[in-house]
Amino acid sequence: MTPAFLNKFLSLFHGRKDPETEKKKILKSLAKEFAGNKFSRFYKPKSGLVEPGLGAFFHEMYKTLSYVPTALQNAAQSDILREIIVESFLDAKYLDARQRLNADYVAQQVQTLSIAEVSALLQEDLDLLSSAFEGSLIADVDECYNQILALVQMASFDFFFFLKKFDPNLVEQNFNYQPQFHPVRGAVLSEQLRDFLEMSHAVDTDADWKSILRVLKVCKNGMDVVVSGQWNRLLSQLREIRKSGILELMIRHIDHDPDWQLKPKKIEEHIARAYLENRRAEARNAITGCLNAQKNARLYELAGAIFDDPDIKGIRYYTDEYHELYTEKNFEGFIYIKALNYLKIFLFDIFKKDILPLCELLLIRGQWSSVEQSLKMSNSYHELLDICDRLSKFDDSLSEEGTNGAQLHAAITRADRSKIQARIVARTLRFVNGQALDLINTSAQALIVIGQILKNAYEDYPRDFHEYILNWEDLEPMAEVPVLRRVVNTYKRIYNFIQLMHSLTRQTIKPGLAEEATAS
């Protein structure tokens, strides 16, 4: 006795309904539903055959949507498409405001206005543009975009593979060929029918397709992605077919699965708010870029006032080239490249050649009214000489044979695979950058002391009673260039150099120097 027969036999005594019997009853009921369906010509439940009428409907879709996959193959990744969609919903005054939120406009305006004034103008434009994104605009924009993606999703269905089962002689993309469709067993088409329903159901047949197609035409430089007349006819057919439920009914009957339910591939992207945020970021970046350009111009001007060649290279290993080895693997890299490079050039080319001889002249030949002031200059002078040696050793330590360089080079090659090596790289870079900043700050403090003493001595020179150097008259014959002029020029260079270091490191090296000093 088979288990199926046994279950039926026992159900007679226990009043239980046999699941298979119930399923057959439901399928018979489903078969009866086809008789009254408007699209019953698509399927014959008795034979289980899908009729040529469904093939003709899919062939019409194939023709209508044939250009969509090519025209919109990157729609989901296209920033241009998203911008065109949003801006198609904006009035002229909002589009005008949007056009001013860019770097070119900022660069033009700062020729006659301050950065603060230009920022205020951009904020006004941002506020105006933001006011457009009120009411239903955000929902309308997002719906338009989602319907375009839905169109792409439906068009990506493999119509040719599906239709080849109705007519094996069908040629891909050859719409001059008149297909000869034949009935096909439903079981052969069931899986693809499910896919089609899931992919196509996101298309809203009642959406504002006139506006949507107009947006797509703009995006494709005047070319129709789909011909509006054909698309409208297809939408009308699709609307009626959905209303009839014929395709769902076919799948349930073909698969003997009366409980099957459609699970559409929903599309819920949001581009309107993202567009507005991108415009805010664009405006911020435009201002920031202009500020950075002005800052870099100021830095270059400062460097030009100090060095004969502002582009000169002094450091060999604490450089941009080595810095990129670490940043390309998401490490901090070297932070104070420009500042340290300028420091080395200043110490070796200016301090040793120009400032050092002046300090020696004043300390050795000068008669100081205060031992304390001469001692301050002497200590700073020797400290800077010591830093020259430390700076050279620091740079050499970053070579591949140097202590820090060897450790960094060994660890960076394995940092991708080893957290321990990655920590070594990060820790060593922090240590190296800390050393660099210490060299910069210590040098700056020593130079500030020398600069302040030179400033005070210069201001003391015209007085009858000198409080710093008593014998200016004796010093003049000892120098080829007048000593007083050398003092002034040296002070100016030190002053500019401290400003340069402050700007490059964003460190408040000493608050008082800029305020106290005058570049006289």
C-alpha positions as CSV (number, residue, x, y, z in Angstrom):
1,M,0.0,0.0,0.0
2,T,1.5,3.3,-1.1
3,P,1.9,6.2,1.4
4,A,-0.3,8.4,-0.7
5,F,-3.1,5.9,-0.9
6,L,-2.7,5.3,2.9
7,N,-3.0,9.0,3.6
8,K,-6.2,9.2,1.6
9,F,-7.6,6.1,3.3
10,L,-6.9,7.4,6.8
11,S,-8.3,10.8,5.9
12,L,-11.7,9.2,5.4
13,F,-11.8,8.2,9.1
14,H,-10.1,11.2,10.6
15,G,-11.8,13.9,8.6
16,R,-8.5,15.3,7.3
17,K,-8.2,16.9,3.9
18,D,-5.6,15.5,1.6
19,P,-3.2,18.3,0.5
20,E,-2.7,16.9,-3.0
21,T,-6.4,16.6,-3.5
22,E,-6.9,20.2,-2.3
23,K,-4.1,21.4,-4.6
24,K,-5.7,19.7,-7.6
25,K,-9.0,21.4,-6.8
26,I,-7.4,24.8,-6.6
27,L,-5.5,24.2,-9.9
28,K,-8.8,23.2,-11.5
29,S,-10.3,26.4,-10.2
30,L,-7.4,28.4,-11.6
31,A,-7.9,26.8,-15.0
32,K,-11.5,28.0,-15.0
33,E,-10.3,31.5,-14.3
34,F,-8.6,31.6,-17.7
35,A,-11.9,31.3,-19.5
36,G,-13.1,34.6,-18.3
37,N,-9.8,36.5,-18.6
38,K,-9.4,39.1,-21.2
39,F,-6.0,37.7,-22.2
40,S,-6.9,34.0,-22.2
41,R,-5.4,33.8,-25.6
42,F,-1.9,33.8,-24.0
43,Y,-2.3,30.4,-22.4
44,K,-4.1,27.1,-22.7
45,P,-4.4,25.5,-19.3
46,K,-5.6,22.1,-20.6
47,S,-2.5,21.6,-22.7
48,G,-0.1,23.8,-20.6
49,L,1.0,25.6,-23.7
50,V,1.8,29.3,-23.9
51,E,0.3,30.7,-27.1
52,P,1.8,32.9,-29.8
53,G,-0.2,35.9,-28.6
54,L,2.1,36.2,-25.6
55,G,5.1,36.0,-27.9
56,A,3.7,38.8,-30.0
57,F,3.3,41.0,-26.9
58,F,6.8,40.4,-25.8
59,H,8.1,41.0,-29.3
60,E,6.4,44.4,-29.2
61,M,8.2,45.2,-26.0
62,Y,11.5,44.0,-27.4
63,K,11.2,46.4,-30.4
64,T,10.0,49.3,-28.3
65,L,12.8,49.0,-25.6
66,S,15.6,47.8,-27.9
67,Y,17.6,51.0,-27.7
68,V,17.2,51.5,-23.9
69,P,19.9,49.1,-22.7
70,T,22.5,50.8,-24.9
71,A,21.4,54.4,-24.3
72,L,21.1,54.0,-20.5
73,Q,23.6,51.3,-19.7
74,N,25.2,53.4,-17.0
75,A,22.1,55.2,-15.8
76,A,22.4,54.1,-12.2
77,Q,26.0,55.5,-12.0
78,S,25.5,58.6,-14.1
79,D,26.0,61.9,-12.2
80,I,25.1,63.8,-15.3
81,L,21.7,62.0,-15.6
82,R,20.9,62.8,-12.0
83,E,21.7,66.4,-12.4
84,I,19.7,66.7,-15.6
85,I,16.7,65.1,-13.9
86,V,16.8,67.5,-10.9
87,E,17.4,70.6,-13.0
88,S,14.5,69.7,-15.3
89,F,12.3,70.5,-12.3
90,L,13.9,73.8,-11.5
91,D,12.7,77.2,-12.7
92,A,15.1,79.7,-14.4
93,K,15.8,81.7,-11.3
94,Y,16.9,78.6,-9.4
95,L,19.1,77.4,-12.3
96,D,20.7,80.9,-12.4
97,A,21.6,80.5,-8.7
98,R,22.9,77.0,-9.3
99,Q,25.2,78.3,-12.1
100,R,26.9,80.6,-9.6
101,L,27.8,77.9,-7.2
102,N,31.2,77.0,-8.7
103,A,34.9,77.7,-8.6
104,D,34.9,79.8,-11.8
105,Y,32.3,82.2,-10.5
106,V,34.2,82.5,-7.2
107,A,37.5,83.2,-8.9
108,Q,35.9,85.9,-11.0
109,Q,34.2,87.6,-8.1
110,V,37.3,87.7,-5.8
111,Q,38.9,89.9,-8.3
112,T,36.8,92.8,-7.0
113,L,35.3,91.5,-3.8
114,S,36.6,90.0,-0.6
115,I,36.3,86.3,0.2
116,A,33.8,87.2,3.0
117,E,31.6,89.1,0.5
118,V,31.8,86.3,-2.1
119,S,30.8,83.8,0.6
120,A,27.8,85.9,1.5
121,L,26.7,85.9,-2.2
122,L,27.1,82.2,-2.5
123,Q,25.1,81.7,0.7
124,E,22.3,83.8,-0.8
125,D,22.3,81.6,-3.9
126,L,22.3,78.4,-1.7
127,D,19.4,79.7,0.3
128,L,17.5,80.5,-2.9
129,L,18.2,77.0,-4.4
130,S,17.3,75.3,-1.2
131,S,13.9,77.1,-1.2
132,A,13.1,75.3,-4.4
133,F,13.3,71.9,-2.6
134,E,10.1,72.3,-0.7
135,G,6.7,70.9,-1.2
136,S,6.4,68.0,-3.7
137,L,9.6,68.7,-5.7
138,I,11.8,66.2,-3.8
139,A,9.2,63.4,-4.2
140,D,8.7,64.3,-7.9
141,V,12.4,64.3,-8.7
142,D,13.0,61.0,-6.9
143,E,10.0,59.4,-8.6
144,C,11.2,60.5,-12.1
145,Y,14.7,59.0,-11.4
146,N,13.2,55.8,-10.0
147,Q,11.0,55.4,-13.1
148,I,14.0,55.8,-15.4
149,L,15.8,53.1,-13.4
150,A,12.6,51.0,-13.6
151,L,12.6,51.4,-17.4
152,V,16.2,50.3,-17.6
153,Q,15.5,47.4,-15.3
154,M,12.6,46.2,-17.5
155,A,14.5,46.7,-20.7
156,S,17.4,44.6,-19.3
157,F,15.1,41.5,-19.5
158,D,16.5,39.0,-22.0
159,F,13.7,39.4,-24.5
160,F,15.6,37.7,-27.4
161,F,16.3,34.5,-25.4
162,F,12.7,34.4,-24.3
163,L,11.3,34.9,-27.9
164,K,13.7,32.4,-29.4
165,K,11.6,29.7,-27.7
166,F,8.6,30.9,-29.8
167,D,10.6,31.2,-33.0
168,P,14.1,29.5,-33.2
169,N,14.8,31.5,-36.5
170,L,14.5,34.9,-34.8
171,V,17.6,37.1,-35.4
172,E,18.7,39.5,-32.6
173,Q,17.9,43.1,-33.2
174,N,16.6,42.4,-36.7
175,F,13.1,43.9,-36.6
176,N,12.6,43.6,-40.4
177,Y,12.2,39.9,-39.9
178,Q,8.6,38.8,-39.5
179,P,8.6,36.2,-36.7
180,Q,6.6,33.0,-36.9
181,F,5.6,32.3,-33.3
182,H,4.6,28.8,-32.2
183,P,3.1,27.5,-28.9
184,V,5.6,26.8,-26.2
185,R,5.4,24.5,-23.2
186,G,4.7,26.7,-20.1
187,A,7.3,24.9,-18.1
188,V,10.0,26.2,-20.5
189,L,9.0,29.8,-19.9
190,S,7.9,29.9,-16.3
191,E,11.2,31.0,-14.8
192,Q,11.6,33.8,-17.3
193,L,8.0,34.9,-16.8
194,R,8.8,35.3,-13.0
195,D,11.9,37.3,-13.8
196,F,10.0,39.6,-16.2
197,L,7.3,40.3,-13.6
198,E,9.8,41.0,-10.9
199,M,11.8,43.3,-13.2
200,S,9.0,45.1,-14.9
201,H,6.6,45.7,-12.0
202,A,8.6,48.8,-10.8
203,V,7.4,50.6,-13.9
204,D,4.4,52.8,-13.0
205,T,2.1,52.8,-16.0
206,D,0.4,56.0,-14.7
207,A,3.6,58.0,-14.1
208,D,4.2,61.3,-16.0
209,W,6.1,59.5,-18.8
210,K,5.8,62.5,-21.1
211,S,8.1,64.5,-18.8
212,I,10.3,61.5,-18.1
213,L,10.9,60.9,-21.9
214,R,11.6,64.6,-22.3
215,V,14.3,64.4,-19.7
216,L,15.9,61.4,-21.3
217,K,15.9,63.1,-24.7
218,V,17.8,66.0,-23.2
219,C,20.2,63.6,-21.6
220,K,20.8,61.9,-25.0
221,N,21.3,65.2,-26.9
222,G,17.9,65.2,-28.6
223,M,17.7,61.5,-29.4
224,D,14.6,59.5,-28.3
225,V,15.4,56.7,-26.0
226,V,12.0,55.2,-26.7
227,V,9.5,56.5,-29.3
228,S,6.7,58.1,-27.3
229,G,3.8,56.7,-29.4
230,Q,5.1,53.1,-29.2
231,W,5.8,53.5,-25.5
232,N,2.3,54.8,-24.7
233,R,0.8,51.9,-26.6
234,L,3.0,49.5,-24.6
235,L,2.1,51.2,-21.3
236,S,-1.6,50.8,-22.2
237,Q,-1.2,47.1,-22.9
238,L,0.9,46.6,-19.8
239,R,-1.7,48.3,-17.7
240,E,-4.4,46.0,-19.0
241,I,-2.3,42.9,-18.6
242,R,-1.5,43.8,-15.0
243,K,-5.1,44.5,-14.2
244,S,-6.1,41.1,-15.6
245,G,-3.5,39.3,-13.5
246,I,-3.0,36.8,-16.4
247,L,0.8,36.4,-16.1
248,E,0.6,35.7,-12.3
249,L,-2.2,33.2,-13.1
250,M,-0.1,31.5,-15.7
251,I,2.8,31.1,-13.4
252,R,0.7,29.6,-10.6
253,H,-0.9,27.1,-13.0
254,I,2.3,26.2,-14.9
255,D,4.3,25.6,-11.7
256,H,1.4,24.0,-9.8
257,D,2.0,26.6,-7.1
258,P,-1.3,28.3,-6.3
259,D,0.3,30.2,-3.4
260,W,3.0,31.9,-5.4
261,Q,3.1,35.7,-5.0
262,L,4.9,38.3,-7.0
263,K,7.9,39.9,-5.3
264,P,8.7,43.0,-7.4
265,K,12.3,44.4,-7.5
266,K,11.5,47.8,-5.9
267,I,13.6,50.8,-6.7
268,E,13.7,53.5,-4.0
269,E,16.6,55.9,-4.8
270,H,16.8,59.4,-3.5
271,I,18.7,62.0,-5.5
272,A,17.0,65.4,-4.8
273,R,18.5,66.0,-1.4
274,A,21.8,64.5,-2.5
275,Y,21.9,67.0,-5.4
276,L,21.3,69.9,-3.0
277,E,24.0,68.7,-0.7
278,N,26.4,68.3,-3.6
279,R,25.8,72.0,-4.5
280,R,26.6,73.0,-0.9
281,A,29.8,71.0,-1.1
282,E,30.6,72.6,-4.5
283,A,30.2,76.1,-3.0
284,R,32.3,75.2,0.0
285,N,35.0,73.7,-2.1
286,A,35.0,76.8,-4.4
287,I,35.5,79.1,-1.4
288,T,38.1,76.7,0.2
289,G,39.9,76.5,-3.1
290,C,40.1,80.2,-3.5
291,L,41.3,80.6,0.1
292,N,44.0,78.0,-0.5
293,A,45.0,79.7,-3.7
294,Q,45.4,83.0,-1.9
295,K,47.2,81.3,1.0
296,N,49.6,79.6,-1.4
297,A,50.2,82.8,-3.2
298,R,50.9,84.5,0.1
299,L,53.3,81.6,1.1
300,Y,55.1,81.8,-2.3
301,E,55.4,85.6,-1.8
302,L,56.8,85.1,1.7
303,A,59.3,82.5,0.4
304,G,60.3,84.8,-2.5
305,A,61.1,87.5,0.0
306,I,63.4,85.2,1.9
307,F,65.0,82.9,-0.7
308,D,66.5,83.7,-4.1
309,D,64.6,80.6,-5.5
310,P,61.4,79.7,-3.6
311,D,61.3,76.3,-5.4
312,I,64.7,75.2,-4.3
313,K,65.0,71.7,-2.7
314,G,67.1,71.1,0.4
315,I,65.7,68.0,2.0
316,R,66.5,64.6,0.4
317,Y,64.2,62.1,2.1
318,Y,61.5,63.9,4.0
319,T,59.9,64.7,0.7
320,D,56.7,64.4,-1.3
321,E,58.0,61.4,-3.2
322,Y,58.5,59.4,0.0
323,H,55.4,60.8,1.5
324,E,53.3,59.2,-1.3
325,L,54.6,55.8,-0.4
326,Y,52.6,56.0,2.8
327,T,49.6,58.0,1.8
328,E,48.7,55.7,-1.0
329,K,48.3,53.0,1.7
330,N,46.2,55.4,3.8
331,F,48.9,56.3,6.3
332,E,49.5,59.9,7.4
333,G,52.8,60.3,5.7
334,F,55.1,63.3,6.2
335,I,53.2,66.4,7.5
336,Y,55.8,69.2,7.5
337,I,57.5,68.7,4.1
338,K,57.6,72.3,2.9
339,A,58.3,73.7,6.3
340,L,61.3,71.4,6.9
341,N,62.6,71.9,3.4
342,Y,62.6,75.7,3.9
343,L,64.1,75.4,7.4
344,K,67.1,73.5,6.0
345,I,67.7,76.0,3.2
346,F,67.3,78.9,5.6
347,L,69.8,77.4,8.1
348,F,72.4,76.3,5.6
349,D,72.1,79.1,3.0
350,I,71.1,82.1,5.0
351,F,71.9,81.5,8.7
352,K,75.4,80.1,8.1
353,K,76.3,82.5,5.3
354,D,74.7,85.8,6.4
355,I,73.3,85.7,10.0
356,L,76.1,83.8,11.6
357,P,78.8,86.3,10.5
358,L,76.7,89.2,11.7
359,C,76.1,87.5,15.1
360,E,79.9,86.8,15.4
361,L,80.7,90.4,14.6
362,L,78.2,91.7,17.2
363,L,79.2,89.2,19.9
364,I,82.9,89.3,19.5
365,R,83.5,92.9,18.5
366,G,80.6,94.6,20.1
367,Q,80.5,96.1,23.5
368,W,77.3,95.1,25.2
369,S,75.8,97.1,28.0
370,S,74.0,93.9,29.2
371,V,75.8,90.6,29.4
372,E,72.3,88.9,29.6
373,Q,71.4,90.2,26.1
374,S,74.7,89.0,24.5
375,L,74.3,85.7,26.3
376,K,70.8,85.2,24.9
377,M,72.1,85.8,21.4
378,S,75.1,83.6,21.9
379,N,72.9,80.7,23.2
380,S,70.5,81.0,20.3
381,Y,73.4,81.2,17.9
382,H,74.9,77.9,19.2
383,E,71.5,76.3,19.4
384,L,71.0,76.9,15.7
385,L,74.4,75.5,14.8
386,D,73.4,72.4,16.8
387,I,70.1,72.2,14.9
388,C,72.0,72.2,11.6
389,D,73.7,69.0,12.6
390,R,70.5,67.5,14.0
391,L,68.5,68.3,10.9
392,S,71.1,66.6,8.6
393,K,71.1,63.5,10.8
394,F,67.3,63.5,10.9
395,D,67.1,63.6,7.1
396,D,69.7,60.9,6.7
397,S,67.8,58.7,9.2
398,L,65.0,58.5,6.6
399,S,67.1,57.0,3.9
400,E,66.7,53.3,3.2
401,E,69.9,52.6,5.3
402,G,68.9,55.1,8.1
403,T,67.3,54.0,11.4
404,N,63.8,55.4,10.7
405,G,63.9,54.8,6.9
406,A,64.9,51.2,7.2
407,Q,62.1,50.5,9.7
408,L,59.5,52.3,7.6
409,H,60.6,50.7,4.3
410,A,60.5,47.2,5.9
411,A,57.2,47.7,7.5
412,I,55.3,49.4,4.7
413,T,55.9,46.5,2.3
414,R,54.0,44.2,4.7
415,A,51.5,46.7,6.2
416,D,48.7,45.4,3.9
417,R,49.0,41.9,5.3
418,S,50.0,42.5,8.9
419,K,48.4,44.7,11.5
420,I,51.6,44.7,13.6
421,Q,53.6,46.1,10.6
422,A,50.8,48.7,10.0
423,R,51.1,49.8,13.6
424,I,54.9,50.1,13.2
425,V,54.4,52.4,10.2
426,A,51.9,54.6,11.9
427,R,54.0,54.8,15.1
428,T,57.2,55.6,13.3
429,L,55.5,58.3,11.2
430,R,54.2,59.9,14.3
431,F,57.7,59.8,15.8
432,V,59.3,61.2,12.7
433,N,56.7,64.0,12.3
434,G,57.2,64.9,16.0
435,Q,60.9,65.2,15.4
436,A,60.3,67.4,12.4
437,L,58.0,69.7,14.3
438,D,60.4,69.9,17.2
439,L,63.2,71.0,14.9
440,I,61.0,73.6,13.3
441,N,59.8,75.0,16.6
442,T,63.2,75.0,18.3
443,S,64.8,76.7,15.4
444,A,62.0,79.3,15.3
445,Q,62.3,80.1,19.0
446,A,66.1,80.6,18.6
447,L,65.6,82.8,15.6
448,I,62.9,84.8,17.4
449,V,65.4,85.6,20.1
450,I,68.1,86.8,17.7
451,G,65.5,88.7,15.7
452,Q,64.1,90.5,18.8
453,I,67.6,91.4,20.0
454,L,68.5,92.8,16.5
455,K,65.2,94.8,16.5
456,N,65.9,96.2,19.9
457,A,69.5,97.0,19.1
458,Y,68.4,98.8,15.9
459,E,65.8,100.9,17.8
460,D,68.6,101.7,20.3
461,Y,71.0,103.0,17.7
462,P,69.8,106.6,17.4
463,R,69.7,107.2,21.2
464,D,72.5,109.2,22.9
465,F,72.8,106.6,25.6
466,H,72.9,103.0,24.2
467,E,71.2,100.2,26.2
468,Y,72.5,97.4,23.9
469,I,75.7,97.8,21.9
470,L,77.8,100.7,23.0
471,N,80.3,100.9,20.1
472,W,78.4,101.1,16.8
473,E,81.0,103.5,15.4
474,D,83.8,100.9,15.9
475,L,81.9,98.2,14.2
476,E,81.2,100.0,10.9
477,P,84.8,100.0,9.6
478,M,85.0,96.2,10.2
479,A,82.3,95.3,7.7
480,E,82.0,95.7,3.9
481,V,78.3,96.3,4.2
482,P,77.1,98.9,6.7
483,V,76.3,97.0,9.9
484,L,73.0,98.8,10.5
485,R,71.8,97.8,7.1
486,R,72.7,94.2,7.7
487,V,70.8,94.3,11.0
488,V,67.7,95.6,9.3
489,N,67.9,93.1,6.4
490,T,68.6,90.2,8.7
491,Y,65.6,91.1,10.9
492,K,63.3,91.3,7.9
493,R,64.4,87.9,6.7
494,I,63.9,86.4,10.2
495,Y,60.5,88.0,10.5
496,N,59.3,86.7,7.2
497,F,60.7,83.3,7.9
498,I,58.8,83.0,11.2
499,Q,55.6,84.0,9.4
500,L,56.3,81.4,6.7
501,M,56.8,78.6,9.4
502,H,53.7,79.7,11.2
503,S,51.6,79.5,8.0
504,L,53.1,76.1,6.9
505,T,52.8,74.4,10.3
506,R,49.7,76.2,11.7
507,Q,51.7,76.4,14.9
508,T,51.6,79.5,17.1
509,I,55.4,79.7,17.3
510,K,55.3,82.8,19.4
511,P,52.2,85.1,19.5
512,G,54.1,88.3,20.1
513,L,56.5,88.5,17.2
514,A,54.1,89.6,14.5
515,E,52.5,92.2,16.7
516,E,55.7,93.5,18.2
517,A,57.7,93.7,15.0
518,T,57.7,96.2,12.3
519,A,59.5,95.4,9.1
520,S,61.3,98.7,9.0
